[in-house]
Amino acid sequence: MNAPTAFPDQQKPVPPYKHTPLFPLGADTTPYKKISTEGVRVEKVLGRDMLVVSREAMRALSEAAFGEINHYLRPGHLKQLRSILDDAEASPNDKFVALDFLKNANIAAGGILPMCQDTGTAIIMGKKGCNVITDGEDEAALSEGARDAYLRRNLRYSQVAPLSMYEEKNTANNMPAQCEIYAEGEDAYKFMFMAKGGGSANKSFLFQATPSVLTKDRLLAFLKEKVLTLGTAACPPYHLAIVIGGTSAELCMKTVKLASARYLDALPSHGSADGNAFRDLEMEQEIHKMTQSLGVGAQFGGKYFCHDVRVIRMPRHGASLPIGLGVSCSADRQVLGKITKDGIYLEELEHNPAQYLPAVEQALGGEVVKIDLNQPMKDILATLSKNPIKTRLSLTGTMIVARDSAHAKLRERLEKGEPLPDYFKNHPIYYAGPAKTPEGYASGAFGPTTAGRMDSFVDQFQAAGGSMVMLAKGNRAPVVREACKKYGGFYLGSIGGAAANLAEHCIKKVEVVEYPELGMEAIWRIEVVDFPAFIIIDDKGNDFFKELNLG
């Protein structure tokens, strides 16, 4: 018989195994603060000191983490925003957006309004040392803590559960969380907590390239084309992450997410024959310069499409070349935590963002055109038609708020031969979904959502006399430009990522109009004062983002 034996010859010589971690990270230099010592103790087990962590300790750490990251940012992120204001090469719109983000950070730091209305999917990664003992329900404890943060704070419930293939229901507590726990280390339990909004999550892309791309000119050309597809809907300036290679497609994309959170910053800057991942610092600088030359800027043209770039090179199968792209957006929400024998710790975020504001507020964004939204729609359209794209607007009056689920409901009416409701014809339509309204406030955090998700509705709705003025964030498909030219409509861009600022200063009244069962996706009527916006698409077929090759 020529069949191989079940067990190879164990006497055949092989070299000693030398293990090389795929991600050999350097020392952790994170500044931590102690939040508790409860629920942590050390016990001898089989002669070894074992760290015993209670369920409550994990729950409490998780709740604290998700409370912190919805209100506070890392100092480094805030410094980058301030550097835009100090950069003579930054465009007026770059500076206008950066200043709005700094104002927003200061409002969110009050601990009442979250920095973004999309308070994210709760994502938790744990690395459990071999000398750590728990009761085994780690995922449940960490998820419970995340749930408690969403229930107790003014955070939005964004998770929907499938009841069937086509029916869904909001879970009303933002669960489930995504929780992944690894065995790594010795005497500590280490964590990364992330609140990932839908807008930035949707800008995660995997490209199954071929090894022929691996020359400098070809790779840079490939990446430039793909970076442009990110658009502005996820609220730039971005922290851009690019991963070249990976032992699997899923590991490539997992690495993208970690790199976007700067979790892999301590990787070595060179590879080895053993196959470790590394950062390519030279390519990071090259791609960062490329993003500055695109002209996209911080949402409305300029230099600051990205704060920074991370490029990770990984080993791969010889026949495969996965390439991943992803971003962390203006709501740059992640925090590290750890549990050691000395207590429970959380990364120190910036609780005093006011120090990054300029001493005297700068006049940014150019001349502002005031628009009265309470006049008839034909008059609103006539006023907008007098101004070119890129015009900065200040909106005061009534708007209707509706997004994906509400648009689907209204489309059902049209397809049954029913007309659109008058409110959808008489007022601008703001694509948004609010967070909870705090007691004593007119509105919860209430920033714009991604416009592109409503693109397929526009022609049908404008033909029926609705959606003549739309307000949201990000670039749109050509069908929207064509519909606006055909029916005389407009798309106005709002600053994505400044939801707390809008709620605090611009939104004065919020009430449900229809479909309250949809929760945050109900149709709302809001009253606004001096709500900032820009003309992006006009009634003549002009499109600001088309000029930037994003249309």
N, C-alpha and C positions, 0 to 999 in steps of 0.2 A: 504493500500500500504506500502511495506517495503523499497521502494526506498529512498535513502538519500535526504534530502532537499537540495536545491541549496545553501543555506547559513547556515553554522553551527551556533549553539547556541552561540551568542556573549557574553552571560553571563557566559559561562563555564570558570572557572578560569584558567589562564595560567601564568607562571612566567614572570616577566619583561624581555624584550629582551636586551641582552648584545651583542653588535656587536664586533666580533674579526676579524680584517683584516687578510686575508689569508697570506699576506706578510708584517708583521709589521717591517718595516725598521727603523733603528736608524737614527741619525742626519746625514745630508749630509756634509761630511768633504772635498769635492772636492775643489781643488784650481781653482778659475775662474779668467778670465781676461775680462774686459769690452771691447766690440768691437764697441758699438754705443749706442746712446740714441735716435736716430731718429725713429719716428714712434711709440713712446710709450708715453702715457699720462694717467692721472687719472681724472675721471669725477664722479660727484655725480649722482646716479641713485636710485630713491626711497629712498633717505637718506643714501645710502651706497656708499663708495668709490669703484669705479670699474676701473680696469686696462683695458684700451682700447689699443689693439695691432693692428697695421696696417698690411695689406697684405705684404707690402714691408719689414717690420721688420722680418716677418717669412721667406720670401724668402731669404733675406740677411743672416740671421743666418744659414739657411740650406746650402747655397752656401759656406759660410765660413767653415762650419763643414766638408763638403766633400772635400774641398781643403786641410784642415789641416790633416785629417786622412789618406790621401794618401801620405803624406810626413813626418809626425811626429808621434812618438810613446810616450806612457806614460813613465815617468821616471822609474817606478817600473819594467816595462818590460825590459828596457835597463840594469838596475841593475842586473836583473836575468841573462842576457846574459853575463855580465862581471863576475858574480860569477862563471860561468862555467870555464872561463879562469883561475880563481884563485883556483879552486878545484883540489887538487892533485889526487883525485879519478876519475876525468873526463878522458875519453879516448882521445887519440890524435885526433880521428875523431870528437868527441864532441867539442873539442877546435877549430878544423879547421872550423867547421860549425858555431860555435858561433862568431869567429872572422870575418868570412865572413858576418854574419848578422850585426855586428857592423859597418863594412866598408860600407855595403849597406845602413844602417840607415844614415850614414854621407853623402853619395851621395844624397839620397832622400831628406835630410834636406836642400839641395840647392834650393829646390822648383821647379825644372825642371823635373827630372825623378822621377816618382812615385816608391815607394819601391817594388811593385810587378806589373808585367804586367797585372795580373787579378785584375783590380781596383774595381771589386765587384758589387754586387747588392746593390742599395741604399735602406737601411732600416731605417725607422724613427718611433720612438715611442714618442708620446706626452701625457703629463698629464696636463690637462687644469683645473685650479682652478675655483671654483664656482663664483669668483668675477672677471673673465676675460671675456672681450667681444671682438670678432673679427667679420669680415663680413660674416663668415660662410664658406668661401672657404679655410679652413686651409690646407686640403690635397693638393689642387691645388697649393697653395703658396709654401708649403714645397717641393713638387715635382718639381716645377719650379726652385727653388734654387738648388736642387740636379742636375737637368738637366744642369743648367748654369755652374756648376762646371765642369761637364764632357765635355761640349762644349768648355769652355775657357781654360782648362788645358790639359796636355798631357796624358789624361786618356783614357782607352779603352772602347769601346761600346760593352758590352757582352750580352745584352738582345736581344732575338729573338722572333718575333711575329709569331704565327701560322696563316698561310693563309688558310690552310686546315689541316686535320689530319696529313699529311705527308710533307707538304710544309711549310717552314719557311723563314722569312726575318729579317735580323738585323734591329732594329729600328733606328740605326744611331744616337742615343742620350742617350743611356743607360736607357731609360724609358721602361716600367713603374717602378716607385719606389714602395716599399711596405711601406705603411703609415698607422699607427694605432693610434687613438687618444682616450684617456680615460678621464672621468670626475673624477678628484681627486685633493684634496687640496683646497686652498682658494685664495691667492693673487698672485700666480705666474703661469706661463706656463713653464713646465719643459720638457726637451727632452733628448732622447738618439739617437744619429746618429751612424749607423754602415754601413761599406762597407764590405759586406760578399762575399768572393771569392768562386768560384765554388768548389775548392778542399776541403776546410774546410766544406762547406755546405754539400757536399756529404758524409762527415763523421758524419752525424747525424743519430742516430739509435733509433728506438722504439722497445722494446721487451714487448710483453704482457705476463708477467710471471704469476705465480700463487702464492697465499699467502704461499704455502709450502716452498717457497724460503726464507722466513723471519726468518732464523736462521743465526747466524754469519758465521759459516763455509760454509753453502750452499750459502749464498749471496756473500761472498768473492770469492768463487770458480767460481760462475756464472759471476761475474764482471771481474775476471782475464781472463776468456775465451773470453769475449766480448771485453775487452780493446785490446787484441791482434788483433782482427779483424780491428781495426782502421788503422793498417799499418802505412806507412811513407809517403803516397802520398800527405798528406795535410801539409807537411813541419813542422815536429817537430823541436824543443821542443814545445809541446802543453800546452795550458791552458785547462785542461780536466775538464769537468763538467758531473756529474752524478746526476740524479734525481730519487729517489725511491718513487713511489706513484704519486698521482695526481687525481683530481676530474674528469679528462677526459684525453684521450690520447693526445689531442692537447695542453692542458694546461701543461702537463708533458713536452712536447717538447719545448713549449714556455719558460718554466722555464729553460730548458737546455741552450737555447741560451742566456738568460739573465745572468745565472750563469757563463757561459764561458766568458762573458764580465765583470765579477766581479761586476755586477750591484746589486747583492743580498748579497754582503759581510756583510752588516749591519743587516742581519737577526739575531734573537736570536739563541743561541747555544743549546736550549732545546725546547721541545714541550710542549703542554698543552692539557687538556681535551677539550678545545674549538676548537682545530683543526688548529692551525697556522703552517705554514711551518717553518723549522729551519735548520741550518747548523749542520752537525755532524762533529765536528772538529777532533775527535779521528779517525773516519773512513777516513777522508781526509788524515791524516798523514799515516795511514796504507796503503791506496791504493797508495799514492805517493811512499812509500818505495817499494811496489810491482812493480810499473812501473820502478823503478830504477834497480830492480833485473832481469828484462826481458832480458837485453842485447841489446835491440833495439837501444837505444841511440838517438842522434840527427841525424837521417837518416841513418847513416852508422855504427852503433854499438857503445855501450857504456852505460852510466848511464842516460843521460838526454833525455829520451823519453818525459818527461813532466816537465815544469817549476813548476807547482803546480796543485792541484786538489781541486775542490769544490764538496761537496756532500750535496745535499738538500733532506731532508725528508719531504714528504707532506702527507696530509690526502688522503684517497681513499675510493672508494666503497668497501664494505666488500667482494665482489666477484671478485674484479679486483686488479691487481698489475702492472700498467705500470711502466716500467723502461726505462729511456732515457739516452743516451750517446751523447756527442758532444764535439767539440773542437773549440778553437780559435787558429789560426796558427801563424806562424812567422810574418805574416802581421796582427798584432793584432790591428785592426782598429775599434775603437769606441771612441766617445767623448760625454760628457754630455754638455748640453746647458740649458739656462733658460732666460726667459724674466720677469723682475720685474718692479716695478714702477721706479727703479733707472736706468734701461737700459737693454741692450742685452748683455748676457755673454756667454762665451764659456770656457770649461775646458782648463786649461793651460797644453799643451803638451810640450815635451822636444825639444827645438829648438837648443840645443848645445850637440848633442850626442857624439861629439868628446871627451868629458871628460870621457867617459866610455872605450875608447880604451887604451890598454896598452902603456906605454911610449916607449917601444921598441917592435916591432912586433915579436911575437914568431914564431919559426920554427915549423910548425904544419903539420900533415898529413903524415909524413914519406917520403921515397924516391919517386920521381916523374919520370914517364916514358913519354918522349915526343913522340908524334905521328904526323907524317906528313900526313895530310888528302888529299894532292894533289897527292900522289902516287896512282897507280892503286889499285882497291879494293882488289885484291888478295894479294897484299903486305901489305895493312892495316890489313887484316885478319891474315896474317902470323905473323906480329909483335904482335898483340893482343894475339895470340895463345901461345906465349912464356911466357906470364905472368899469374899469378894466379888471381882468384877473390880477391877483396879488393885492388888490385893495384891502386894507384892514378896515374891519367894520366893528361897530358897537351896537348890539341889538338890545332893544327894550320892548317888552310887551309879552304876548302870549305865544307859546310854542306847544306843540303836541309831541309827546315822547312815545316812540314805538320802535321795536326791533324785530328780530327774527320771527318769534311765535306770533306776535300781533300781525305782522305783515302776512303771514300764512293764513291767519283767520280772515283778514280782509280780502285776500285773493280768492278764498272760498266764496265770499259774497259775490264778487265779480263773476266768477265762473257759474254761479247760480242765476245770473242775470240781474242781480241786485246792484244798486249804485253804491259808491263809496260814501261813508258818512260825511256830512257837511264839515265837521271839524277837520277832516283830512284834506279838505279842499281850501279851507279858509285860513289855515295857519301853516307856518313852516313845520317840518317834521324833523325832530331831533332824535337820532339813533342813540339810545342810551338805556341803561338799566340801573336804578339807584341802589345804593347800600341803605341800611336801616337809618331812619331819621331819629337822631338823638332827641331826648326830651328837651323842649325849649327851643329847638331849631326848626326852621322852615323846611329844611331838606337834609338828607344824608349826603355823603359823597356821591357826586352825580356827574361824572365826566363822560365824554363821547365814546362810543364803541366803534368798531371797525366798519367803515362804510361798505366795503366790498361785499360783505355778506348779504346786503340788500340789493345788489346790482340787478339781479334777475327780475326784480319786481318793478323797476323804475319805468320802463316803457309802457307796461300795462297800466300802471297807476296814473302816469301823466296823461295817457290817452283818455282816462276816465276823469281827468280834472284834478287829481290829487298829487301829492308829493312834488309840488311845483318849486318849492324851496326846501332843500334837504341840508341838514347840518350833522356832521360826524367827523371822523378822523381818517386820514390815510388816502391813498390814491384809489381810483376806480377804473372799471373796465371801459373799453371804448363804447359799449352799448349805452352807458350813462351819458357820455358826451353826445352821442348821436340823438338820444332821446331829448336832452335839453335843447339841442339845436332845432329839433323838429317841433317841440311843443312849447318852447320858450321858458324852460325851467333853469334852475341854478343849483349848484352844489357848493355849499360853504364849508370850509374846513375850520374845525375847532382844535384847540391845543389839547392833544391827548396827554394824559398823565398828570393833570392838575385838578383832579376832581374835588379835593378839599377846598381849594381856592374858589372854585366855581360855587360850591355850596355855601361857603362863608360869605361871599361878597356879591354874587350875581343872581342866585335863585331865591326868590322871595316867597313863593307859594307852590305847593305840589298837591295835586288831588287826582284820584283815579277817575278815569272817564269810562273805561270799558274793560272787560275781561279781568277782573280782580283775581280770579282763580289762577292766573298765570304768574302770580307773585311779582318779582321784579320785572318780568317781561309783560306786565299789563300795559294798557294804553293810559298815559298820564297827561294831564294838562299842567303846565308850569308857567309861572310868571317870572320873567327875568328882567334885570336892569344892567345895562352896560356889559352885556355878555360878549366877549371878544370872539371874532371870527375873521376869516379871510375868504375872498371870492376865489374859488378854485376852478370851477367849470361855469361858463356863462351861457347865455342864450344864443350865442353866435357860433358855438362849437369850439371855443378856445378852452384849453385845459392846461393849467399850470404844470401838472405832473407829466403831461405828455412832453413838455419842453425838457424835462429831466430824464426822459426815456423810461418813465415809470407808468405811463398811460397805456 
